[in-house]
Amino acid sequence: MSGAFEINPTLSFTLLGSCAIYAVTRPTRSAWASAAVIAVLMRIAVTRLKGGLGAYYGAEWITWGTFVGLASIVVLAAQTARARMLGVDARHRLLRETFFAACVFPILTLLVGDALRFITWIEPKTLDAFLLKFDGSLGFQPSFLLGRALNSVSFWWGPTTVVYYALPLGVGILYASHLKAMRSGRETRVSILGLFLSLIAAGTCIYAIFPATGPAHSYPNVYPWHSPQLSQIVVEPLMGGNALRNCMPSLHFAGALAIFWNAHLWPRWGRALAGAFLLATAFATLALGEHYLVDLVVAFPFALFFQAAWSERIPWRDPRRFRALLGGALGTIAWLVVLRYGLQVFLLAPLIPWAALIATISWYWLTKRSLDLAAQDAS
């Protein structure tokens, strides 16, 4: 039923991340119990009022994130107010900062959703054909290939969608770990809050400049079973319908990349999990037809720019930080310009798009490694 109520799964994972941030304050058992009671009551009320929580895979347990996160924020707000009334300045300051951090990501999720709907309204046409053409110049269509693989094993469809939704939870856990480290006196290299807020804001703005929706939305009649031949792809703007313009660059992959890059405070198993999540996110974005491979490639310079911008331990005069900043900005702009106005360059020979792809990933990965060494030297 198209008009049925459902809780957005991305918002659910975002609010579950807020709960992880709340956990940094080391709540008492009574505080956790209060949050649990509030979460259960809210869930019962919403279920009875709306008749359900969602029909997507995992809705029964994913939606718990919404209620647990909201309940954590409510309890945190009450604790913050109580600490202020009691005049416990240090505790009040800690709780107030945590309350802000727990609220900012859910609010950002809602604002980005509104911004994407506005972009969809002002940009009726998309540039998906340009991205499809580049991917085709590689000799195959990666998103179509992985889409067929995913659809041939139906069991994996549901878990793959969960991976796609779950990025905000990873962000919340990462921020919580850095917040805990800072409060225990450990040194952190990057301002995680500033990194993700600016990355998401800038990426949303680029969506208005380079609107695209992904092959599942722009080519629903052929995706994923019939990959169009390179000669059949007409490079011109397409009518995009109501699908959100959130394709180029891939903020999902850029976010997963930022989590992996900044998981150095985690134990070895945590870093391995971050790496596995990065690979799973790459698969999910392509196999679900939400992105083209080139979207993920452009995410490398895009993410590196913000990584360098918020590496506060490294002096601005350090050439390694400047190189990452300049390279990230120029790399992102160059890819966008060439994809829009110089696509024919990649069609001259099959080697050219592959060389551009490999060179981009290799150079930015090595530049990130150089940035890490600069951070270690500055410590």
N, C-alpha and C positions, 0 to 999 in steps of 0.2 A: 504494500500500500504506500504510494508515493508521499502522501501527506502525513504519514505516521510520525509520531514524535520519536526522536532518538538523541542520545547524548553523544556529542562529537568525540570520537576515540582519541584524537590528538589532544583535545582539551583534557580528557581523562588522564592521559599520561603526563601532561603538563602539571596538573594538580597533584598527581602522585609524586612528581618531582618536588613540589612544594612541601609535601610531607617529609621527604628526605632532608630538605633544608631545615625544617622544623626540628628534626631529630638532632641537629647539631647543638641545640640548646640543652640536650640531655633532660628531656621531660621526665617527671616523676611517674610512677605507676598510676597514680590517681589522674594525672593529666592525660595519659594514654587512654585510660578507661573512659574519661569524659569524652575524648575525641571519638572513641569507638561507639559510645552510646549515641552521640550526635550523628555520626555517619549512618548508623543503622536506622535511626528515626527519619533522617532525610531521605534515605533510599526507599523506605516504606511509603513515605508521603508522596514522593515523586511517582513511584510505581502505581499507587492507587489513583493519583490525579491524572496521570497521562496514559495509564494502561500498559506501559512497557518502557523499556530503556533503549532499545535498538535492535535491529535485525541483522547486523553485521556479525562476522565471525568473532567469537569471544566476547560479545557484548555483556553477557551475564557476569563475567569477572573483570573485564576491562573497565566497565562503568563504576566499579568500586573505587577506582582512582579518583573520580570526581568527588564522591562523598567523603572519602578519607582525607583528601586534600583540603576540601572546604572545611571539614571539621577541625583539621589541624590549624588552619588559619584562624578559625573562630576561637579556639582555645588559646592560641598564641596572642590574639588581640586582647583577650581577657587577662592573660598573664601580664602583658605589657601595661595595660591600664592599672592593674593591681600594683605592679612594681612602682609605677609613678606615684600612686596615692600613698604608698608606704615610704616614699622618699629614698628608695634603694637605687641610687643613680647608676652605678656600674651595671647592675642587673637590668635596669630599665633601658639603658643604652644598648646592651647586647640584644635584648628582646626586640627593641624597636628596629634595629638594623636587620635582624632576622625576619621580622614581619614584612619589611619593605622587600627584602629579597624573595620571600615566599609569594608575595603578591605580584611582583613585576612580570614574571614570565607568563602567568595566566592572562594578565591584562594585555601583554604584548600579543599573545596568541589571538585574543579577540580583536585587537586593533588590526593585526595583519589580515585576519579574515575579512574584515570590512574593507580594508585597502585593496585586497585582491578582487573583491566583488566590484569595487569602484573601477579598477583597472579594466576588468572584463566589460564593464558598461561603456567606458570611453574608447576601448580598443576592440571593435567588433571583428577585426581581422587579425590573423596570427601569422608568424613567420615559420611555421612548422616545416614547410616544404624546403626551406633553406637548410634546416638542421637534418632533415631526412636525406637531403642530397649529399651533405657531407658524410654522414654515416654510410651511405651507399657507395661513396667513393673509396671506402676501405675494402670494397669487394663483397660485402655482405651487410645485412642490417642487424646489428647486435641486439636491439630491443625486440625485434621480431623473432630472432633465433631463441633468445632466452624466454620470450613469451610462449613460444611453442613448447619448449621444454617444461615450463611450469604448468601449462595446461594439460600436458600429457600425464602428469602425476598430480591428480586433483587434490590429494591429501595435503600437498605443500602450499596450496593457494592460501588457505587461512593463516598459517604461521607466517607466510611471507607478508601478508597485509599487516600483521601485528608488528613485524620488524619495521615496516614503513611508518606506522603510527608512533612507534616507541621512542623516536629520537628525543623528544622533550624530557623524557624520564632520564635518559643518559645525561642530558645537559644539567638537569637538577641534581643528579648524583655527583657529577663533576664539580659543580659549584659548591655543593655541600662539603665535599672533601677539601676543597681549597679554603673554604670558610673555616672549617675545623682546624686546618693546618695553620692559618694565620692567627687564630685565637690561642693556639698552643705555642706560638712563637717560632714556628717553622717558616722557612723562606719559600715564597712562591714566585714564579717567574713572570706570570701573566695575570692581568686583571680579567678574570673569566666573565664577570658581569658585563664589563665594557665591551669585551670581545664579541660576545653573542648578541648583545643589543645592537651594536653597530653593524655587525655582519647581516643580521636579519633585516634591519632597516634599509641598508644599502641594497641588499638583494631584492627587496620588494620594489624599490625605486627602479632598478634595472628591468624588472618585469614589465614596467610601463614603457620602457625604451625598446625592449626586444621581447614582445609578447609571443608566447608559445604555450601549448597545452600538453604536448606529448602525443605519441602515435595512437594510443588507445582512444583518445578523444578526437583527434583530427582525422584519423583514418579508421573509424570503427567498422567499416564494411570489409576491410581486408586484414586488420590486425587481429591476431598475430600469424594467421595461417598462410597468408599470401604476401610475401615481401615484394614490393614493387621493383621492377628493374630500374636501373639508374637512368636509362634513356626515357623511361615513362614518367619520371618525376618532373613536373613543370614547376620551375622556381618562380613562384609568385605568391603574394599574400592570400591566405585562405579565410573563409568565414569560420570563425571559431566557436560559434554557438555560446552556450552558457558555461562551458568548462573554464575553470580558473586559469589565468595566465601566470603560471608559477613554475616555469620549466628551465629557462636559461638565465643564470647558471643554476645548477641543482643545489638549493640550500640544504636539502636532506644530506647529500653527500658532503658538502662543505662543513655542515655541522658535525657529522660523524668523523670527518677528518680532523676537525678541531678537538673533538673529544679524545681521539687517539693521540694526537700530538701533545695534549696536556695531561695525559694520564700518568705522568712520571711520578706523582705522589702515591700512586696505587701500588699494591704488591704485584709481584710478577703475574699471578693468575688474573689480577684485575686488568693489567695491561694487555694480556693475551685475550681477555674477553673484549676489551675495547677494539683490538685488531680484528677479532671475529665479527664484531658488530659492524665495523667499517666495511668488510667484505660482504656481509649479509645485506647491508644497506645498498651497496652498489648493485648487487643482484636484484634486490626488490625494486629499486627505482627503474631498472630496465625491464625486468620480467613482467612487471605490472603495467608496462606501457605508459608510465608517467614521465619518462625522460628518454632522451637520446644519449648515445655514448658521449658525444661532444659536450653535452651539458656537464658531465662529470669531469671531463678534461679541463674545462674552463674553471671548475670549482677549485683547482689547485692554485693558480695564481690569485684567485679571488680570496680564498681562505688565508693564504700566506700574507697578503697585504694586511689583514686585520690582526693576524698573529704577531706580525712585526710592530704594528701600530700600538698594541697593548702590551708589548714586552717591556714593562716599565723598568726592569733591572738593567737593561742595556742602554747606555748613553746614546743620545741622538747622533752624536758625532761618530759613533762606531760605524765604519763602512759596511760591516756585515748587516747591520740593521737597516741602513740606508739602501743597500742593494736589494734587500728583501722588500722594502716598501716600494721602491721605484719599480723593481721587476714585477711585483704583484700588480701594481696599478697599470703599468704599461702592457703587461701580458693580458690582463682582463680586457682592457680597451682594444688591444690589437685583435684579439680573437673575435670580439663583437663586431668590429668594423669589417674585418675580412669576411666573416660569415655573411654579413649583410650585403656588402658591396663588392667583394672580391672573391666570391665563391669559385669562380672559374679557375683560379690558381690551383685549387686542389684537384681539378679535373684534368690537368695537363698530363699527369702520370700517376699511376697507383702508388708509387713510392712517396709522393709528396705528402698526402694526408697522414700516412703512417709515420713519416719522419717528423711531421709537426706534432703529432700526438705523443710519440715517444720522447722527443726533445723537451716538450713542455713538462711532462710528468717527471722526467729525470732531472731537469734543471731545477725545478721548484722543490723537488725532494732533497736535492743536494744543498740548495740554498736554505731550506729549513734546518738541515743538519748543521750548517754553518751558524745559523741563528742560535741553535742550542749551545754550541760551543761558546758563542759570545755571551750567552746568559751564564754559563758556568764560569767564564773568566770574570764576569762582573760580580759574582757572588763573594 
